[in-house]
């Protein structure tokens, strides 16, 4: 009895870029939620902090720490807020309670080209 192998998509072109202190994977056409950028919906943004890039089957580029001259272009889809985070603090036997909520602003982008 032969087992079926899971189907893993083989992506020919992708990159790893950094923005807002975090790293994200960029695939052309994919939408990514990143830290808030000062841009409106429909604007085009460029990222130059590209850490890794795959251009073909056997073509890889690694940065030290960034790839020189590499630009990643994306368009802003929308500005949203993330899920609500509840911060609750209390001190025992003191009747001290503090409840705060927070929603992180997020920018949703669509990767145009690597």
PyMOL commands that set and color helices and strands:
alter all, ss='L'
color gray80, all
select strands_A, chain A and resi 14-19+22-26+31-35+44-47+50-54+60-62+72-91+96-113
alter strands_A, ss='S'
color yellow, strands_A
deselect
rebuild
show_as cartoon
